[in-house]
Amino acid sequence: MIKMSTKNDIQNLEEKRKSRLNELLHISSMIRGSYKKSYCRCGKPTCWCSKDKESKGHPSHRISWTKASISKTKAIPKEDVAWIKKMTSNYRKYRNIRTKLRKLNNELNVLFDNLEEEVIKRTEKLKEYF
């Protein structure tokens, strides 16, 4: 007889996996990268940023990402900042869920291996061929 705990563990993990998969499939828009607000002094001696020594400088909204092992960055207009934040947040959420799915799949594989061994041992006891 197969241990009920093994079957229950597999079924529980499969339910979690389905739930994570459903979350993943509901993310309909995302952009690879990270949003960052940075500051830069322009270098003009008459600008406010060079006169105010406590100032960080002019604000700049940027997105950075890596594609084909090349790091890239791009300035974002103020009117797109909220949208970029949402899209990069969706991307982080997607990647996080994928990581959880991989972990659940690995756990399921271990349980399936255990189940396979249980069934084989039980079956070998029925008739001794090996």
Phi, psi and omega in degrees: 000134179285138180299133179294328181297322179295314179298315180297319178298317179296314180296320178296315178295322179295323176296316177298318180299316179297320179296314178296319179298319178298317177301314182298318183287345179273356175276108188259349178210140180195160176229133178292131175136183181230139176272144177209138172261123180236171182230147181211137174276136186281338178094353178285127183293338181266357182283153179300330184289334178274336180278323181271099185290340179274349181283146176280338181120196181284134178286146178221131178261128186223155170237138177233147182203167177236131177220129182054045179062020178242123178279136180227157176216150182213141177286145181243129175296150182306322184291345180258359185300312181299318180295315180297318178301316180295316182293319178289328175295317176300320180296314178299319178298315179301312181296322178297315179295319178300319178298316178295322178296318178300317180296315178298319178298319178296318178297319178297319179299320178296315179296321177295322177297317178296317179299316179302314180296320178299313183294319180296314180299317179296318181291321180297333179287338180292316177213138182265101176254341185241000000 
